[in-house]
């Protein structure tokens, strides 16, 4: 049976806004490297494929589209790329996938940051580009304004996508420019010949000369080609426009279905997006579904725990992703059912950290192993390798050399 891939999305003390108030949570440690090292170490002990780190340009908010003044929820984050780089030498096999904003961050900086992470992790880096529409975020930079969504907009994912189409178009260009910068050094551009005094072969460094509607980038990068060639690019997509972003430039897409039938419909929409953007038929796009999970061994305990947290927060917690409350065995049933629609894996968002992460690694993973659908050891040394993706050829390297296929 085909193996199931699993990732976890780490954020603060968990995805429930009141998670920091749960017994066992560690709110005093959330800005300490040791806290994150413990979480990622637990995920690696569970042999998960990768972990993701959230990031934003403004403080967290109960509202998607604007800041708030709440003081009873976790506020503040560490920079996701720097956090991942800090954790890289403390881990050996698990992939590290930070989020970066691409609306107000230059692609040249993103390219060198993720490439550096790939070196620090010895080939385990990924990247999730993210746009931002909050006017308050734009005010941090003072160079532009962005469309402010309204409460009516956010009720409809297609309406949001339409309002933000220009920002997604800019994100397309960022991903393309970043990918070209990763290829701007050929793999053997570094000579390091002390006898001749040549450190690099300048003919193997390339100007990418990217010209887009929103910006231009000359290149080359300051960082040699990453160990993976191209670190894993991942995109969270809810509607047609972000589906196109994923189809055009991503290796992996996170979807947010709410049933097996919805999974099939969203996968079909991604397929249509791939056709619309002309993605080559042989270029795989891995599909994960996101789920928020509250897990306990005893039936009913997870649902009761979520209800208690909802009461502490003063409102019922909702999410763009499906919220699961139950036992590890019940979650395994759901994952295997939804996988039949065509998914490759799942990114689980623990409701409370570290409780629900430990339930994933100590409860769900053994259950999936018993069913023969999850690994018993890491099979590859790179993130691309774990996901069955080949190391891509360099677009700027000559292909007409003897023995090199065109």
SEMI-98020 format. One line per field, with one value per residue (C-alpha): residue number from 0; z, x, y. Coordinates in nm, 2 decimals. Layout:
! SEMI-98020
resi	NUM;...;
c3	Z;...;
c1	X;...;
c2	Y;...;
This chain:
! SEMI-98020
resi	0;1;2;3;4;5;6;7;8;9;10;11;12;13;14;15;16;17;18;19;20;21;22;23;24;25;26;27;28;29;30;31;32;33;34;35;36;37;38;39;40;41;42;43;44;45;46;47;48;49;50;51;52;53;54;55;56;57;58;59;60;61;62;63;64;65;66;67;68;69;70;71;72;73;74;75;76;77;78;79;80;81;82;83;84;85;86;87;88;89;90;91;92;93;94;95;96;97;98;99;100;101;102;103;104;105;106;107;108;109;110;111;112;113;114;115;116;117;118;119;120;121;122;123;124;125;126;127;128;129;130;131;132;133;134;135;136;137;138;139;140;141;142;143;144;145;146;147;148;149;150;151;152;153;154;155;156;157;158;159;160;161;162;163;164;165;166;167;168;169;170;171;172;173;174;175;176;177;178;179;180;181;182;183;184;185;186;187;188;189;190;191;192;193;194;195;196;197;198;199;200;201;202;203;204;205;206;207;208;209;210;211;212;213;214;215;216;217;218;219;220;221;222;223;224;225;226;227;228;229;230;231;232;233;234;235;236;237;238;239;240;241;242;243;244;245;246;247;248;249;250;251;252;253;254;255;256;257;258;259;260;261;262;263;264;265;266;267;268;269;270;271;272;273;274;275;276;277;278;279;280;281;282;283;284;285;286;287;288;289;290;291;292;293;294;295;296;297;298;299;300;301;302;303;304;305;306;307;308;309;310;311;312;313;314;315;316;317;318;319;320;321;322;323;324;325;326;327;328;329;330;331;332;333;334;335;336;337;338;339;340;341;342;343;344;345;346;347;348;349;350;351;352;353;354;355;356;357;358;359;360;361;362;363;364;365;366;367;368;369;370;371;372;373;374;375;376;377;378;379;380;381;382;383;384;385;386;387;388;389;390;391;392;393;394;395;396;397;398;399;400;401;402;403;404;405;
c3	0.00;-0.08;0.21;0.36;0.41;0.73;0.83;1.12;1.12;1.43;1.56;1.90;2.17;1.93;1.68;1.93;2.05;2.42;2.39;2.60;2.90;2.88;3.15;3.00;2.76;2.78;2.71;2.90;2.66;2.32;2.23;2.34;2.10;2.34;2.31;1.94;1.95;2.17;1.94;1.62;1.80;1.89;1.53;1.41;1.66;1.50;1.16;1.01;0.67;0.77;1.00;0.89;1.08;1.05;1.00;0.94;0.91;1.19;1.52;1.52;1.52;1.58;1.25;0.93;0.76;1.03;1.36;1.69;2.04;2.23;2.51;2.61;2.32;2.22;2.02;1.87;1.67;1.60;1.24;1.06;0.84;1.13;1.36;1.10;1.05;1.43;1.45;1.14;1.32;1.60;1.36;1.12;0.89;0.92;0.67;0.78;0.59;0.70;0.57;0.43;0.31;-0.06;-0.08;0.11;0.09;-0.20;-0.39;-0.38;0.00;0.01;-0.24;-0.04;0.30;0.19;0.01;0.32;0.52;0.27;0.34;0.72;0.71;0.45;0.20;0.42;0.34;0.20;0.16;0.18;0.00;0.15;0.05;0.28;0.22;0.55;0.51;0.86;0.74;0.44;0.68;0.84;0.51;0.38;0.01;-0.11;0.00;-0.04;-0.08;0.26;0.28;0.45;0.67;0.37;0.15;0.39;0.39;0.04;-0.06;-0.43;-0.36;-0.15;-0.44;-0.69;-0.47;-0.42;-0.78;-0.83;-0.52;-0.63;-0.97;-0.79;-0.59;-0.92;-1.02;-0.68;-0.70;-1.05;-0.97;-0.66;-0.85;-1.12;-0.85;-0.70;-1.04;-1.10;-0.98;-1.17;-0.94;-1.02;-1.02;-0.71;-0.80;-0.48;-0.64;-0.42;-0.67;-0.94;-0.71;-0.86;-0.62;-0.87;-1.24;-1.34;-1.65;-1.44;-1.26;-1.45;-1.46;-1.45;-1.60;-1.47;-1.60;-1.46;-1.43;-1.07;-1.04;-1.22;-1.08;-1.25;-1.03;-0.98;-0.62;-0.35;-0.24;-0.44;-0.57;-0.27;-0.20;-0.32;-0.63;-0.57;-0.21;-0.18;-0.27;-0.10;-0.13;0.08;-0.15;-0.09;-0.42;-0.80;-0.79;-0.53;-0.70;-1.01;-0.80;-0.67;-1.02;-1.18;-0.92;-0.63;-0.56;-0.30;-0.24;0.10;0.05;0.31;0.23;0.48;0.35;0.11;-0.16;-0.10;-0.12;-0.47;-0.58;-0.47;-0.63;-0.95;-0.93;-0.88;-1.19;-1.39;-1.27;-1.38;-1.73;-1.73;-1.65;-1.88;-1.61;-1.79;-1.75;-1.61;-1.34;-1.01;-0.78;-0.44;-0.26;0.12;0.31;0.62;0.94;1.28;1.53;1.90;2.00;2.31;2.36;2.55;2.33;2.39;2.58;2.28;2.21;2.57;2.58;2.28;2.44;2.75;2.54;2.35;2.68;2.79;2.46;2.48;2.13;1.93;1.75;1.38;1.10;0.73;0.77;0.90;1.28;1.40;1.76;1.85;1.91;1.70;1.56;1.45;1.29;1.11;0.97;0.83;0.68;0.50;0.38;0.24;0.09;-0.15;-0.32;-0.44;-0.16;-0.10;0.26;0.54;0.73;1.08;1.29;1.66;1.85;2.17;2.19;2.30;2.39;2.04;1.88;2.12;2.04;1.67;1.72;2.00;1.90;1.53;1.39;1.56;1.45;1.08;1.11;1.23;0.92;0.70;0.56;0.75;0.75;1.02;0.93;0.73;0.37;0.23;0.35;0.18;0.19;-0.18;-0.14;0.14;-0.08;-0.38;-0.58;-0.80;-0.77;-1.07;-1.34;-1.35;-1.62;-1.70;-1.73;-2.08;-2.19;-2.51;-2.34;-2.41;-2.20;-2.09;-2.21;-2.36;
c1	0.00;0.12;0.27;0.09;0.28;0.23;0.34;0.25;0.19;0.34;0.21;0.25;0.10;-0.14;-0.41;-0.68;-0.66;-0.70;-0.44;-0.19;-0.43;-0.44;-0.26;0.06;0.10;0.42;0.33;0.64;0.87;0.70;0.99;1.26;1.46;1.44;1.06;1.07;1.35;1.14;0.84;1.04;1.23;0.90;0.79;1.11;1.08;0.75;0.92;0.70;0.79;0.82;0.71;0.59;0.62;0.37;0.48;0.31;0.40;0.16;0.04;-0.20;-0.57;-0.90;-1.01;-0.85;-0.86;-0.76;-0.58;-0.76;-0.68;-0.74;-0.49;-0.62;-0.47;-0.11;0.05;0.39;0.61;0.97;1.08;1.00;1.31;1.55;1.37;1.40;1.77;1.82;1.66;1.83;2.15;1.94;1.76;1.87;1.59;1.27;1.19;1.17;0.93;0.89;0.64;0.75;0.55;0.59;0.38;0.64;0.95;1.20;1.24;1.62;1.62;1.37;1.58;1.91;1.73;1.57;1.88;2.08;1.83;1.88;2.25;2.20;1.97;2.17;1.89;1.57;1.44;1.10;0.92;0.56;0.51;0.22;0.05;-0.10;-0.38;-0.40;-0.35;-0.20;0.08;0.15;0.19;0.49;0.68;0.53;0.60;0.26;-0.10;-0.29;-0.67;-0.84;-1.08;-1.42;-1.61;-1.84;-1.54;-1.40;-1.73;-1.65;-1.31;-1.37;-1.46;-1.14;-0.94;-1.09;-1.02;-0.66;-0.59;-0.32;-0.14;-0.15;-0.02;0.27;0.33;0.35;0.64;0.81;0.81;0.94;1.22;1.32;1.33;1.55;1.78;1.83;1.95;2.17;2.47;2.54;2.61;2.98;3.04;3.26;3.61;3.81;4.14;4.41;4.69;4.54;4.37;4.03;3.74;3.45;3.40;3.24;3.10;2.88;2.71;2.42;2.22;1.86;1.74;1.38;1.14;0.79;0.50;0.58;0.95;1.28;1.57;1.91;2.09;2.29;2.21;2.47;2.42;2.53;2.27;2.10;2.18;1.83;1.87;1.52;1.40;1.04;0.78;0.45;0.13;-0.19;-0.49;-0.86;-0.99;-0.93;-0.67;-0.44;-0.50;-0.34;-0.04;0.01;-0.03;0.22;0.50;0.46;0.58;0.31;-0.03;-0.22;-0.60;-0.87;-1.15;-1.43;-1.53;-1.42;-1.64;-1.51;-1.16;-1.23;-1.39;-1.09;-0.84;-1.04;-1.02;-0.64;-0.62;-0.82;-0.58;-0.28;-0.43;-0.51;-0.15;0.00;0.19;0.37;0.20;0.51;0.56;0.41;0.21;0.18;-0.15;-0.19;-0.51;-0.50;-0.68;-0.70;-0.68;-0.77;-0.67;-0.73;-0.73;-1.06;-1.37;-1.53;-1.23;-1.10;-1.44;-1.48;-1.14;-1.22;-1.55;-1.36;-1.12;-1.40;-1.56;-1.23;-1.20;-1.56;-1.65;-1.66;-1.33;-1.37;-1.11;-1.06;-0.97;-1.18;-1.17;-1.13;-1.20;-1.16;-0.92;-0.61;-0.79;-1.08;-0.84;-0.66;-1.00;-1.07;-0.73;-0.74;-1.09;-1.01;-0.69;-0.89;-1.00;-0.64;-0.45;-0.08;-0.08;-0.20;-0.07;-0.21;-0.25;-0.23;-0.51;-0.29;0.09;0.25;-0.05;-0.19;0.15;0.24;-0.09;0.00;0.34;0.25;-0.10;-0.18;0.16;0.17;-0.19;-0.10;0.20;-0.02;-0.22;0.09;0.06;0.34;0.71;0.92;1.23;1.33;1.41;1.59;1.82;1.65;1.29;1.25;1.37;1.12;0.84;0.96;1.07;1.38;1.65;1.57;1.82;1.95;1.77;2.09;2.33;2.42;2.24;2.43;2.74;2.83;2.62;2.38;2.02;1.86;
c2	0.00;0.35;0.53;0.83;1.15;1.36;1.71;1.93;2.31;2.46;2.80;2.95;2.73;2.56;2.67;2.72;3.08;2.97;2.70;2.89;2.86;2.48;2.27;2.15;2.45;2.65;3.01;3.14;2.95;3.04;3.29;3.05;2.83;2.54;2.53;2.50;2.25;2.03;2.05;1.98;1.71;1.54;1.56;1.41;1.12;1.06;1.03;1.31;1.44;1.81;2.09;2.43;2.76;3.04;3.40;3.74;4.10;4.21;4.08;3.78;3.88;3.72;3.87;3.75;4.09;4.35;4.39;4.37;4.49;4.16;4.09;3.74;3.56;3.49;3.78;3.79;3.55;3.47;3.52;3.19;3.16;3.25;3.00;2.72;2.80;2.78;2.44;2.30;2.18;2.03;1.80;1.53;1.42;1.62;1.90;2.26;2.48;2.85;3.09;3.42;3.72;3.80;4.12;4.34;4.13;4.13;3.80;3.84;3.83;3.54;3.34;3.38;3.31;2.98;2.87;2.94;2.73;2.45;2.46;2.48;2.18;1.98;1.97;1.98;2.32;2.42;2.75;2.87;3.21;3.40;3.73;3.99;4.23;4.40;4.77;4.78;4.55;4.78;5.07;4.91;4.97;5.29;5.21;5.10;5.03;4.71;4.64;4.62;4.33;4.38;4.14;4.07;3.98;3.71;3.52;3.40;3.25;3.31;3.68;3.71;3.56;3.80;4.10;3.99;3.87;4.14;4.04;3.67;3.78;3.95;3.63;3.43;3.66;3.63;3.24;3.25;3.50;3.30;2.98;3.14;3.28;2.93;2.82;3.12;2.93;2.60;2.31;2.31;2.68;2.66;2.55;2.62;2.55;2.69;2.61;2.83;3.08;3.03;3.00;3.01;2.97;3.30;3.16;2.93;3.22;3.36;3.69;3.58;3.91;3.86;4.12;4.11;4.35;4.43;4.42;4.31;4.11;4.09;3.83;3.62;3.52;3.57;3.21;2.91;2.66;2.49;2.13;2.03;2.24;2.37;2.37;2.25;2.53;2.49;2.69;2.70;2.74;2.78;2.91;2.94;3.22;3.05;2.72;2.88;3.00;2.65;2.50;2.74;2.74;2.50;2.14;2.09;2.24;2.24;2.22;2.27;2.03;1.94;1.60;1.33;1.46;1.81;1.67;1.53;1.86;2.06;1.82;1.85;2.23;2.20;1.98;2.24;2.51;2.30;2.28;2.65;2.75;2.49;2.29;2.00;1.67;1.50;1.76;1.63;1.85;1.69;1.74;1.76;1.84;2.05;1.95;2.11;1.82;1.77;1.41;1.21;0.83;0.83;0.88;1.22;1.38;1.57;1.73;1.82;1.98;2.19;2.30;2.40;2.61;2.77;2.88;3.03;3.22;3.34;3.20;2.87;2.82;2.79;2.75;2.75;2.38;2.10;2.07;1.71;1.60;1.24;0.95;0.86;0.56;0.77;1.02;0.74;0.62;0.97;1.02;0.69;0.76;1.11;0.98;0.76;1.09;1.13;1.30;1.23;1.33;1.56;1.87;1.85;2.17;2.07;2.25;2.26;2.23;2.01;1.79;1.73;1.70;1.42;1.26;1.26;1.11;0.87;0.78;0.84;0.74;0.40;0.34;0.42;0.20;-0.09;-0.04;-0.05;0.30;0.49;0.47;0.29;0.49;0.79;0.67;0.98;1.26;1.55;1.68;1.63;1.28;1.21;1.32;1.12;1.43;1.42;1.69;1.92;2.01;2.36;2.57;2.77;2.48;2.37;2.05;1.97;1.82;1.46;1.23;1.50;1.46;1.77;
